[in-house]
Amino acid sequence: MTERDNTSASRDDIRVYVARKIVTMNPAQPVATHVAVCDGRILAVGGADDMRRWTDAAPIDTLRDKVLMPGLVEGHCHLMEGAMWDAVYVGYYDRRGPDGHLWEGLKTPADVLARLREAEQHMTDDHKPLLAWGYDPIFFEGPPLVARDIDAVSMTRPIAILHASVHLMNVNTPMLELAGIDGDADVEGIVLGEDGEPTGELQEFAAMFPVYRVIGEGLSIAASESPRAIWNFGRVAQLAGVTTATDLVNDLTPTGNANLHEATSDAKYPIRIVPAFAPQRCPEGGPQRVLDAREGNTDKLHYGPVKFIVDGSIQGFTARLRWPGYHNGKPNGLWLIAPSQLVETFLPFHAAGLQMHIHTNGDEATEVVLDAIEKLLEVHPRADHRHTLQHCQMADVAQLTRAQRLGMCVNFFANHVYYWGDAHYTQTMGPDRANRMDAAEIARQIGLPYALHSDAPITQLNPLFTAWCAIKRETSSGRVLGESLRLPVDDALRAITLGAAFSLGMDHLIGSVEVGKYADFAVLEADPHEVPIDELRQMPVWGTVLGGEIFRAPT
């Protein structure tokens, strides 16, 4: 963190922004109309009379008819969102890219193959793999695409299709051959057919690794290796009103770190980034790798979190569920860290004072992680550790209460209710458990610190839409899942600002409009508290303010 002196601010450096309304998220001063900014930080908040000390600073009227709220904080997303747009989008839902182009969602497997075929026809390099992303067979009737289906697009060009969850991949026969995957491969997650040969479905990273090894940066979660991906990510986030966003799986490589420092040091880069080290992908260096990176923190680049992934995806049937398991009888999912190894794996990072963000989709995964955290705190007590369960979609009241007792946070994947709620109701979990998924309202009631997230690129990066998902709990078909668990509007907005900031250990810097914090604001045309609830999901963002500098969305 850069050091700042405590000398009084020079009046020449002060700007006073005037807005129709400022929603502060500060309970001591919930609303204001003026905010004074100096050196990228908030100097004063209040009304016109409160700014009299700064009358020498000419008010900036650009935002006078706008509503400001704290810059939105996306506590679980990935720079991969910026890298994906170099591949072909084949998702079920419409999706807008960083250039503003709207890609229409594909409603049948035939549509997926048709878009791949069209993309392949425009490729000029005969040896370059065709890469696609966003595919999700849970929305289609019949079996998922296998290698021979994708071979219909090309029998010579290697093709890889990453699922929307990024936990699975389907490839064609040339890609299997190029990656060296055959029936003798002894890797969990390589799905074999009745003939003993790979079907082309690869579940989780170990099975997908041979493909990543040959395609390089394409479809890679290690997007900080690409300056273009970092800038694309920044544009997507800023358009959604986000001023701080995570990259919740990062290898902390020298090249990636250099790229992040270069991008965020540019005054035109519109957001702050919080990379989280992923030891499962890159175990070398351990905690010291994070501590060393943290020494180079700046106002716009905050190293420190660590990310672990314990199970997989519910809709991909790789998440770990407690009894009675999957509603449609599918086998239970995969352990990405064996439960017996959790304490040993977590302990070095916990003991080093680092904060862990732990992916647990299924309730069995949540249970074993709670066991591990309880053991860690017995072995090495730590106050205010804020270890955070990420997704935590199926946790029941007992598990959430236990997380609260252990001093943890939870970041709920609220978008999941809309995108996959119907599939969970009918296929993966059944009505009872689907109705309790992503229970942020329970967390609110028991005092468990919580946030909401998109997990972009898994779903669209748009925190106001995410808040709407938690408020309405409505699936894409209009079914309401757990009406009693609808989150009040103010609490949902807090979850995408101060709640997310708290889960990142950054609530002293961001998340509310208060003196001393970064001068980061989302600039809106209306107050989200006052518009009809259904307008919140598509509320336009006029722009953002980052460190006192205005960033306009393109008109």
PyMOL commands that set and color helices and strands:
alter all, ss='L'
color gray80, all
select helices_A, chain A and resi 11-13+49-54+61-63+80-86+109-121+137-139+147-150+173-179+204-215+223-225+227-239+254-265+286-294+339-351+363-379+397-405+415-428+431-436+440-446+463-472+483-485+489-495+498-503+533-536
alter helices_A, ss='H'
color red, helices_A
select strands_A, chain A and resi 14-23+31-38+41-46+59-60+67-70+72-74+88-89+95-96+102-103+130-135+159-163+168-171+190-192+198-203+242-250+272-277+306-309+356-360+388-391+409-412+450-452+521-524+541-546+549-552
alter strands_A, ss='S'
color yellow, strands_A
deselect
rebuild
show_as cartoon
